[in-house]
């Protein structure tokens, strides 16, 4: 009878350990899966062809606002040269910089990660192009003369100071095209403050299990 009682306690200890492990897994996944703040960052919501001109690509970009000289704005169009998926966004200009922007819902004090892919087909010197990145009116990136490159990922971290934050890209390419795709902004996950306590509890259960196993073996 004494031996059977010890074995039933051992089974309870294993069950508790499995439940505790599941709690850690679920908490981590909920934190890691941050919501996407950018609407139509993959530029897949609009048809490739201009609805008003079957011989031109589509200048309409759902979720984004264009600004600048009308001639330069006309160079912002859908493209069948994507980083992934079916479409990307082609950027060019004739006079100067034009812009495409979107206002994001953010939380003051929260840190976010901005990422996007940028490509250039310009390979003739001198290079007449430029690309800029702004978040909340602050310039994070400004490069002129971007030589030929495949889609290259750019990442920036920023901390929001308001409940809404403007994301804006400036562009100009007199001779060729720049291409933008897969724009994303997500909150940076915060470290779990309770994980150490939970793991310590699991370690304690594991040590108790080991001691009990040793006790059972000794009493056989």
C-alpha positions as CSV (number, residue, x, y, z in Angstrom):
1,X,0.0,0.0,0.0
2,X,2.8,2.4,0.8
3,X,4.5,1.9,-2.5
4,X,1.2,2.4,-4.5
5,X,0.6,5.7,-2.8
6,X,3.9,7.0,-3.9
7,X,3.3,6.0,-7.5
8,X,0.0,7.9,-7.6
9,X,1.7,11.1,-6.4
10,X,4.3,10.7,-9.1
11,X,1.6,10.7,-11.8
12,X,0.1,13.9,-10.4
13,X,3.5,15.6,-10.6
14,X,3.9,14.7,-14.3
15,X,0.5,16.1,-15.1
16,X,1.1,19.4,-13.4
17,X,4.4,19.8,-15.3
18,X,2.7,19.3,-18.7
19,X,0.0,21.9,-17.9
20,X,2.6,24.5,-16.7
21,X,4.6,24.0,-19.9
22,X,1.4,24.6,-22.0
23,X,0.8,27.9,-20.2
24,X,4.3,29.2,-21.1
25,X,3.9,28.2,-24.8
26,X,0.5,30.0,-25.1
27,X,1.7,33.2,-23.4
28,X,4.8,33.4,-25.7
29,X,2.8,32.9,-28.9
30,X,0.2,35.6,-28.0
31,X,3.0,38.1,-27.4
32,X,5.0,37.3,-30.5
33,X,2.1,37.6,-33.0
34,X,1.9,41.4,-33.2
35,X,-0.8,42.9,-35.4
36,X,0.1,44.4,-38.8
37,X,-0.5,48.1,-38.9
38,X,0.0,48.8,-42.6
39,X,-2.9,48.5,-44.9
40,X,-2.1,47.0,-48.3
41,X,1.6,46.9,-47.7
42,X,2.0,44.2,-50.2
43,X,0.2,46.2,-52.9
44,X,-2.1,43.3,-53.9
45,X,-5.5,45.0,-53.4
46,X,-5.7,46.7,-56.8
47,X,-5.6,45.3,-60.3
48,X,-2.4,45.6,-62.3
49,X,-4.0,47.3,-65.3
50,X,-5.5,50.8,-65.1
51,X,-9.3,50.4,-65.1
52,X,-9.5,53.6,-67.3
53,X,-6.7,52.7,-69.7
54,X,-6.0,49.0,-70.7
55,X,-2.6,50.0,-72.1
56,X,-1.3,51.4,-68.8
57,X,-0.6,50.1,-65.3
58,X,-2.8,51.1,-62.5
59,X,-2.1,54.4,-60.7
60,X,-4.6,53.6,-57.9
61,X,-3.1,52.3,-54.6
62,X,-5.7,51.4,-52.0
63,X,-4.9,52.6,-48.5
64,X,-2.2,55.1,-49.6
65,X,-2.2,58.8,-50.3
66,X,-0.1,60.4,-53.0
67,X,1.3,63.9,-52.9
68,X,3.6,66.1,-55.0
69,X,3.7,67.4,-58.6
70,X,1.1,65.7,-60.8
71,X,3.8,64.7,-63.3
72,X,5.8,62.9,-60.6
73,X,2.8,61.4,-59.0
74,X,1.9,59.7,-62.3
75,X,5.0,57.6,-61.9
76,X,3.7,55.8,-58.8
77,X,1.9,52.8,-60.2
78,X,1.3,49.1,-59.7
79,X,4.0,46.8,-61.0
80,X,4.2,43.1,-61.9
81,X,7.8,43.1,-60.5
82,X,7.1,42.0,-56.8
83,X,9.4,40.9,-54.0
84,X,6.8,38.3,-53.3
85,X,3.2,37.7,-54.3
86,X,1.9,39.0,-57.7
87,X,2.6,42.8,-57.5
88,X,4.8,45.6,-56.1
89,X,4.8,49.3,-56.6
90,X,6.9,51.1,-59.2
91,X,8.3,54.6,-58.5
92,X,9.7,57.1,-60.9
93,X,9.6,60.9,-61.4
94,X,10.4,63.6,-63.9
95,X,10.7,66.9,-62.0
96,X,11.4,66.1,-58.3
97,X,10.3,64.1,-55.3
98,X,6.8,62.8,-54.9
99,X,5.4,61.0,-51.9
100,X,3.1,58.1,-50.9
101,X,1.9,58.0,-47.3
102,X,-0.4,56.3,-44.8
103,X,-1.5,57.1,-41.3
104,X,-1.1,54.3,-38.8
105,X,-2.9,53.7,-35.5
106,X,-0.2,53.6,-32.8
107,X,0.1,53.7,-29.0
108,X,2.3,56.4,-27.4
109,X,5.4,54.9,-25.9
110,X,5.3,51.6,-27.8
111,X,8.2,50.6,-29.9
112,X,7.5,49.5,-33.5
113,X,9.6,47.9,-36.3
114,X,9.2,49.2,-39.8
115,X,10.4,47.0,-42.6
116,X,10.2,47.1,-46.4
117,X,11.9,45.9,-49.6
118,X,13.4,48.3,-52.1
119,X,14.8,47.5,-55.6
120,X,16.5,49.6,-58.3
121,X,17.0,48.9,-62.0
122,X,19.2,52.0,-62.5
123,X,22.7,51.0,-63.9
124,X,23.6,54.0,-66.0
125,X,25.7,56.8,-64.6
126,X,25.0,59.4,-63.4
127,X,22.3,58.0,-61.3
128,X,19.3,60.4,-61.0
129,X,17.2,58.8,-58.2
130,X,16.4,59.2,-54.6
131,X,14.4,57.4,-51.9
132,X,13.3,58.7,-48.5
133,X,11.6,57.2,-45.5
134,X,9.7,59.3,-42.9
135,X,7.9,58.2,-39.7
136,X,5.9,60.7,-37.7
137,X,7.6,63.5,-39.7
138,X,11.1,62.3,-38.8
139,X,13.4,61.3,-41.7
140,X,14.8,57.8,-41.1
141,X,16.4,57.2,-44.5
142,X,17.5,59.4,-47.4
143,X,19.7,58.0,-50.2
144,X,20.5,59.4,-53.6
145,X,22.1,57.5,-56.5
146,X,20.8,54.0,-55.7
147,X,22.6,51.7,-58.1
148,X,21.1,48.5,-59.5
149,X,20.0,46.2,-56.7
150,X,17.5,43.4,-56.3
151,X,14.8,43.7,-53.7
152,X,16.7,44.5,-50.4
153,X,15.1,44.6,-47.0
154,X,15.4,47.7,-44.8
155,X,14.4,47.8,-41.1
156,X,14.0,50.6,-38.7
157,X,12.8,50.8,-35.1
158,X,10.9,53.8,-33.8
159,X,8.9,54.7,-30.7
160,X,5.4,56.2,-31.2
161,X,4.6,59.5,-29.4
162,X,1.0,59.8,-30.5
163,X,-2.1,57.7,-31.2
164,X,-1.6,58.2,-34.9
165,X,1.7,58.1,-36.9
166,X,2.3,59.0,-40.5
167,X,4.4,56.6,-42.6
168,X,5.7,58.3,-45.7
169,X,8.0,57.5,-48.6
170,X,9.6,60.0,-50.9
171,X,10.9,59.0,-54.3
172,X,12.4,60.3,-57.5
173,X,13.9,58.4,-60.5
174,X,14.5,60.4,-63.7
175,X,16.0,57.6,-65.9
176,X,14.5,54.4,-64.6
177,X,12.5,52.9,-61.8
178,X,12.6,52.1,-58.1
179,X,10.4,49.4,-56.7
180,X,8.8,49.1,-53.3
181,X,7.1,46.0,-51.8
182,X,6.0,44.3,-48.5
183,X,5.9,47.4,-46.3
184,X,5.2,46.3,-42.7
185,X,4.9,48.0,-39.3
186,X,4.4,45.8,-36.1
187,X,4.9,46.4,-32.4
188,X,8.1,45.0,-31.0
189,X,7.2,42.2,-28.5
190,X,8.0,43.0,-24.9
191,X,9.9,40.4,-22.8
192,X,7.7,38.3,-20.6
193,X,8.2,39.4,-17.0
194,X,6.6,36.3,-15.5
195,X,8.4,33.7,-17.5
196,X,11.3,33.4,-15.0
197,X,8.9,32.7,-12.2
198,X,7.0,30.1,-14.2
199,X,10.2,28.4,-15.4
200,X,11.5,28.4,-11.8
201,X,8.3,26.7,-10.7
202,X,8.7,24.0,-13.4
203,X,12.3,23.5,-12.4
204,X,11.1,22.9,-8.8
205,X,8.5,20.4,-10.0
206,X,11.2,18.6,-12.0
207,X,13.5,18.4,-9.1
208,X,10.7,17.0,-6.9
209,X,10.0,14.4,-9.5
210,X,13.6,13.4,-9.7
211,X,13.8,13.1,-5.9
212,X,10.6,11.1,-5.8
213,X,11.7,8.8,-8.6
214,X,14.9,8.1,-6.7
215,X,12.9,7.4,-3.5
216,X,10.7,4.9,-5.4
217,X,13.7,3.2,-6.8
218,X,15.3,3.0,-3.4
219,X,12.1,1.4,-1.9
220,X,11.8,-1.3,-4.5
